[in-house]
Amino acid sequence: MNSLNRWEGRTSQDPFGRFVNEFFERANQESNLTTWAPAVDIFENEHELVVKADLPDVDPKALDIRVENNILTIRGDRKFEKKTTEGNYLRVERSYGSFARSFSLANTVNSEAIKADYRDGVLSLTIPKREEAKPKQIKVNVGTSASVATAAQPAVQAASAKA
């Protein structure tokens, strides 16, 4: 007797137990086959914004990545492969089906230059920042007060000579 098929002391041999098990298994499979949203990490550094999405078993050729009105949208589909007969599955916990994730992009990124890379089930999008949005370092010239006073003296002398 398979202990995975028990429900509150009832086994799959019991007609009511079998009915309840099949009902919950079917409901669980249907919920996993309908909607899911892949996990995403988003971070930025000085030069770019990076989006990483976990997409194991998703065909990268079937991904649809778009930017419209500063909204980045990632769409795709993870198909449930029934290589094993349905009755042989003991548990189906992974989610399957179509998905779509959308994110607002700031005006500071260059959405025309997005690079996409898919490796080991992870989609990485690199979105460079616009040049004007990148931090700029301003060099401060440090001088002594004596050199500032000396530089100002000829201008003062020239102004008093004209008066």
Phi and psi in degrees as GROMACS dihedral restraints (atoms count N, CA, C in turn):
[ dihedral_restraints ]
;  ai    aj    ak    al  type     phi  dphi    fc
    3     4     5     6     1   -87.4    20    10
    4     5     6     7     1   118.0    20    10
    6     7     8     9     1   -70.8    20    10
    7     8     9    10     1   -15.3    20    10
    9    10    11    12     1   -72.8    20    10
   10    11    12    13     1   -17.6    20    10
   12    13    14    15     1   -95.3    20    10
   13    14    15    16     1     7.8    20    10
   15    16    17    18     1   -80.2    20    10
   16    17    18    19     1   146.5    20    10
   18    19    20    21     1  -140.2    20    10
   19    20    21    22     1   108.1    20    10
   21    22    23    24     1    45.5    20    10
   22    23    24    25     1    51.8    20    10
   24    25    26    27     1    85.1    20    10
   25    26    27    28     1    -9.0    20    10
   27    28    29    30     1   -94.0    20    10
   28    29    30    31     1   143.0    20    10
   30    31    32    33     1  -104.6    20    10
   31    32    33    34     1   172.6    20    10
   33    34    35    36     1   -69.7    20    10
   34    35    36    37     1   -11.8    20    10
   36    37    38    39     1   -76.8    20    10
   37    38    39    40     1   -28.5    20    10
   39    40    41    42     1   -74.4    20    10
   40    41    42    43     1   126.5    20    10
   42    43    44    45     1   -56.9    20    10
   43    44    45    46     1   -42.3    20    10
   45    46    47    48     1   -68.6    20    10
   46    47    48    49     1   -41.4    20    10
   48    49    50    51     1   -62.3    20    10
   49    50    51    52     1   -41.3    20    10
   51    52    53    54     1   -63.8    20    10
   52    53    54    55     1   -42.0    20    10
   54    55    56    57     1   -60.8    20    10
   55    56    57    58     1   -47.0    20    10
   57    58    59    60     1   -64.5    20    10
   58    59    60    61     1   -45.2    20    10
   60    61    62    63     1   -58.9    20    10
   61    62    63    64     1   -47.8    20    10
   63    64    65    66     1   -63.6    20    10
   64    65    66    67     1   -38.3    20    10
   66    67    68    69     1   -62.0    20    10
   67    68    69    70     1   -49.6    20    10
   69    70    71    72     1   -69.6    20    10
   70    71    72    73     1   -37.5    20    10
   72    73    74    75     1   -63.7    20    10
   73    74    75    76     1   -43.8    20    10
   75    76    77    78     1   -64.4    20    10
   76    77    78    79     1   -43.2    20    10
   78    79    80    81     1   -63.8    20    10
   79    80    81    82     1   -41.1    20    10
   81    82    83    84     1   -66.1    20    10
   82    83    84    85     1   -43.6    20    10
   84    85    86    87     1   -64.1    20    10
   85    86    87    88     1   -42.7    20    10
   87    88    89    90     1   -64.5    20    10
   88    89    90    91     1   -40.1    20    10
   90    91    92    93     1   -67.7    20    10
   91    92    93    94     1   -35.4    20    10
   93    94    95    96     1   -72.1    20    10
   94    95    96    97     1   -26.4    20    10
   96    97    98    99     1   -87.1    20    10
   97    98    99   100     1    -7.1    20    10
   99   100   101   102     1   -95.5    20    10
  100   101   102   103     1   -60.2    20    10
  102   103   104   105     1  -134.2    20    10
  103   104   105   106     1   148.3    20    10
  105   106   107   108     1  -162.1    20    10
  106   107   108   109     1   157.9    20    10
  108   109   110   111     1  -133.6    20    10
  109   110   111   112     1   118.7    20    10
  111   112   113   114     1   -65.1    20    10
  112   113   114   115     1   146.8    20    10
  114   115   116   117     1   -68.7    20    10
  115   116   117   118     1   142.1    20    10
  117   118   119   120     1  -134.1    20    10
  118   119   120   121     1   138.6    20    10
  120   121   122   123     1  -113.8    20    10
  121   122   123   124     1   136.3    20    10
  123   124   125   126     1  -129.7    20    10
  124   125   126   127     1   128.9    20    10
  126   127   128   129     1  -145.4    20    10
  127   128   129   130     1   163.5    20    10
  129   130   131   132     1  -135.5    20    10
  130   131   132   133     1   156.1    20    10
  132   133   134   135     1  -130.2    20    10
  133   134   135   136     1  -166.6    20    10
  135   136   137   138     1   -61.2    20    10
  136   137   138   139     1   -31.2    20    10
  138   139   140   141     1  -109.9    20    10
  139   140   141   142     1   -16.7    20    10
  141   142   143   144     1  -158.2    20    10
  142   143   144   145     1   164.8    20    10
  144   145   146   147     1  -109.2    20    10
  145   146   147   148     1   136.1    20    10
  147   148   149   150     1  -124.4    20    10
  148   149   150   151     1   131.6    20    10
  150   151   152   153     1  -118.2    20    10
  151   152   153   154     1   125.5    20    10
  153   154   155   156     1  -121.4    20    10
  154   155   156   157     1   126.1    20    10
  156   157   158   159     1  -122.2    20    10
  157   158   159   160     1   133.0    20    10
  159   160   161   162     1   -79.7    20    10
  160   161   162   163     1   112.6    20    10
  162   163   164   165     1  -133.5    20    10
  163   164   165   166     1    56.8    20    10
  165   166   167   168     1   -64.9    20    10
  166   167   168   169     1   143.1    20    10
  168   169   170   171     1    64.3    20    10
  169   170   171   172     1    19.7    20    10
  171   172   173   174     1  -102.0    20    10
  172   173   174   175     1   128.7    20    10
  174   175   176   177     1   -69.4    20    10
  175   176   177   178     1   118.8    20    10
  177   178   179   180     1   -61.3    20    10
  178   179   180   181     1   -24.9    20    10
  180   181   182   183     1   -70.1    20    10
  181   182   183   184     1   -21.0    20    10
  183   184   185   186     1   -92.7    20    10
  184   185   186   187     1     0.8    20    10
  186   187   188   189     1   -77.7    20    10
  187   188   189   190     1   141.6    20    10
  189   190   191   192     1  -121.5    20    10
  190   191   192   193     1   110.1    20    10
  192   193   194   195     1  -116.5    20    10
  193   194   195   196     1   122.3    20    10
  195   196   197   198     1  -138.0    20    10
  196   197   198   199     1   155.6    20    10
  198   199   200   201     1  -127.1    20    10
  199   200   201   202     1   120.2    20    10
  201   202   203   204     1  -135.8    20    10
  202   203   204   205     1   128.1    20    10
  204   205   206   207     1    51.5    20    10
  205   206   207   208     1    44.2    20    10
  207   208   209   210     1    62.3    20    10
  208   209   210   211     1    24.4    20    10
  210   211   212   213     1  -113.1    20    10
  211   212   213   214     1   118.1    20    10
  213   214   215   216     1   -88.4    20    10
  214   215   216   217     1   125.7    20    10
  216   217   218   219     1  -125.2    20    10
  217   218   219   220     1   131.1    20    10
  219   220   221   222     1  -115.2    20    10
  220   221   222   223     1   120.7    20    10
  222   223   224   225     1  -123.9    20    10
  223   224   225   226     1   151.6    20    10
  225   226   227   228     1  -174.8    20    10
  226   227   228   229     1  -168.6    20    10
  228   229   230   231     1  -152.4    20    10
  229   230   231   232     1   132.1    20    10
  231   232   233   234     1  -112.0    20    10
  232   233   234   235     1   116.0    20    10
  234   235   236   237     1   -86.8    20    10
  235   236   237   238     1   142.1    20    10
  237   238   239   240     1   -82.5    20    10
  238   239   240   241     1   114.4    20    10
  240   241   242   243     1   -91.5    20    10
  241   242   243   244     1   120.2    20    10
  243   244   245   246     1   -98.7    20    10
  244   245   246   247     1    60.9    20    10
  246   247   248   249     1   -70.5    20    10
  247   248   249   250     1   -29.1    20    10
  249   250   251   252     1  -101.9    20    10
  250   251   252   253     1   145.8    20    10
  252   253   254   255     1   -63.2    20    10
  253   254   255   256     1   145.2    20    10
  255   256   257   258     1   -55.1    20    10
  256   257   258   259     1   -35.4    20    10
  258   259   260   261     1   -68.9    20    10
  259   260   261   262     1   -18.1    20    10
  261   262   263   264     1   -84.5    20    10
  262   263   264   265     1   -11.9    20    10
  264   265   266   267     1   -72.6    20    10
  265   266   267   268     1   129.4    20    10
  267   268   269   270     1   -92.5    20    10
  268   269   270   271     1   -28.1    20    10
  270   271   272   273     1  -158.8    20    10
  271   272   273   274     1   137.8    20    10
  273   274   275   276     1  -127.1    20    10
  274   275   276   277     1   105.0    20    10
  276   277   278   279     1  -111.1    20    10
  277   278   279   280     1   -23.8    20    10
  279   280   281   282     1   -73.2    20    10
  280   281   282   283     1   147.2    20    10
  282   283   284   285     1   -89.4    20    10
  283   284   285   286     1   147.0    20    10
  285   286   287   288     1  -135.2    20    10
  286   287   288   289     1   165.7    20    10
  288   289   290   291     1   112.0    20    10
  289   290   291   292     1  -168.1    20    10
  291   292   293   294     1   -78.0    20    10
  292   293   294   295     1   151.8    20    10
  294   295   296   297     1  -144.1    20    10
  295   296   297   298     1   159.0    20    10
  297   298   299   300     1  -151.1    20    10
  298   299   300   301     1   130.9    20    10
  300   301   302   303     1  -125.2    20    10
  301   302   303   304     1   135.3    20    10
  303   304   305   306     1  -128.4    20    10
  304   305   306   307     1   143.8    20    10
  306   307   308   309     1  -140.7    20    10
  307   308   309   310     1   138.2    20    10
  309   310   311   312     1   -77.9    20    10
  310   311   312   313     1   135.3    20    10
  312   313   314   315     1  -105.3    20    10
  313   314   315   316     1   142.7    20    10
  315   316   317   318     1   -73.5    20    10
  316   317   318   319     1   159.5    20    10
  318   319   320   321     1   -69.6    20    10
  319   320   321   322     1    -8.0    20    10
  321   322   323   324     1   -82.1    20    10
  322   323   324   325     1    -5.9    20    10
  324   325   326   327     1  -101.4    20    10
  325   326   327   328     1   156.4    20    10
  327   328   329   330     1   -99.9    20    10
  328   329   330   331     1    91.0    20    10
  330   331   332   333     1   -69.5    20    10
  331   332   333   334     1   -11.5    20    10
  333   334   335   336     1   -77.2    20    10
  334   335   336   337     1   -15.7    20    10
  336   337   338   339     1  -116.1    20    10
  337   338   339   340     1    29.9    20    10
  339   340   341   342     1   -68.6    20    10
  340   341   342   343     1   136.9    20    10
  342   343   344   345     1  -114.3    20    10
  343   344   345   346     1   134.9    20    10
  345   346   347   348     1  -117.7    20    10
  346   347   348   349     1   136.1    20    10
  348   349   350   351     1  -137.7    20    10
  349   350   351   352     1   134.9    20    10
  351   352   353   354     1  -122.6    20    10
  352   353   354   355     1   116.4    20    10
  354   355   356   357     1  -145.6    20    10
  355   356   357   358     1   131.8    20    10
  357   358   359   360     1    53.5    20    10
  358   359   360   361     1    38.1    20    10
  360   361   362   363     1    79.6    20    10
  361   362   363   364     1     9.8    20    10
  363   364   365   366     1  -119.9    20    10
  364   365   366   367     1   125.1    20    10
  366   367   368   369     1   -90.3    20    10
  367   368   369   370     1   125.8    20    10
  369   370   371   372     1  -117.4    20    10
  370   371   372   373     1   122.7    20    10
  372   373   374   375     1  -110.1    20    10
  373   374   375   376     1   127.3    20    10
  375   376   377   378     1  -113.1    20    10
  376   377   378   379     1   120.8    20    10
  378   379   380   381     1  -119.1    20    10
  379   380   381   382     1   107.4    20    10
  381   382   383   384     1   -68.6    20    10
  382   383   384   385     1   150.8    20    10
  384   385   386   387     1   -82.3    20    10
  385   386   387   388     1   151.3    20    10
  387   388   389   390     1   -66.7    20    10
  388   389   390   391     1   150.6    20    10
  390   391   392   393     1   -56.1    20    10
  391   392   393   394     1   -41.8    20    10
  393   394   395   396     1   -69.0    20    10
  394   395   396   397     1   -17.1    20    10
  396   397   398   399     1   -91.3    20    10
  397   398   399   400     1   -15.5    20    10
  399   400   401   402     1   -72.8    20    10
  400   401   402   403     1   144.4    20    10
  402   403   404   405     1   -63.4    20    10
  403   404   405   406     1   139.6    20    10
  405   406   407   408     1  -116.3    20    10
  406   407   408   409     1   135.5    20    10
  408   409   410   411     1   -95.5    20    10
  409   410   411   412     1   131.5    20    10
  411   412   413   414     1  -107.1    20    10
  412   413   414   415     1   124.0    20    10
  414   415   416   417     1   -82.1    20    10
  415   416   417   418     1   132.0    20    10
  417   418   419   420     1  -101.9    20    10
  418   419   420   421     1   123.0    20    10
  420   421   422   423     1   -82.9    20    10
  421   422   423   424     1   130.0    20    10
  423   424   425   426     1  -108.0    20    10
  424   425   426   427     1   124.5    20    10
  426   427   428   429     1  -127.4    20    10
  427   428   429   430     1   167.0    20    10
  429   430   431   432     1   -88.5    20    10
  430   431   432   433     1   157.3    20    10
  432   433   434   435     1   -66.0    20    10
  433   434   435   436     1   -27.6    20    10
  435   436   437   438     1   -67.7    20    10
  436   437   438   439     1   -40.8    20    10
  438   439   440   441     1   -70.6    20    10
  439   440   441   442     1   -31.4    20    10
  441   442   443   444     1   -68.1    20    10
  442   443   444   445     1   -42.8    20    10
  444   445   446   447     1   -65.7    20    10
  445   446   447   448     1   -39.6    20    10
  447   448   449   450     1   -66.0    20    10
  448   449   450   451     1   -39.2    20    10
  450   451   452   453     1   -68.4    20    10
  451   452   453   454     1   -31.7    20    10
  453   454   455   456     1   -80.9    20    10
  454   455   456   457     1   -23.8    20    10
  456   457   458   459     1   -61.0    20    10
  457   458   459   460     1   -47.5    20    10
  459   460   461   462     1   -59.6    20    10
  460   461   462   463     1   -35.4    20    10
  462   463   464   465     1   -67.7    20    10
  463   464   465   466     1   -38.2    20    10
  465   466   467   468     1   -68.9    20    10
  466   467   468   469     1   -41.3    20    10
  468   469   470   471     1   -65.3    20    10
  469   470   471   472     1   -40.9    20    10
  471   472   473   474     1   -66.1    20    10
  472   473   474   475     1   -36.7    20    10
  474   475   476   477     1   -69.0    20    10
  475   476   477   478     1   -38.9    20    10
  477   478   479   480     1   -75.1    20    10
  478   479   480   481     1   -26.1    20    10
  480   481   482   483     1   -70.5    20    10
  481   482   483   484     1   -33.9    20    10
  483   484   485   486     1   -73.5    20    10
  484   485   486   487     1   -25.2    20    10
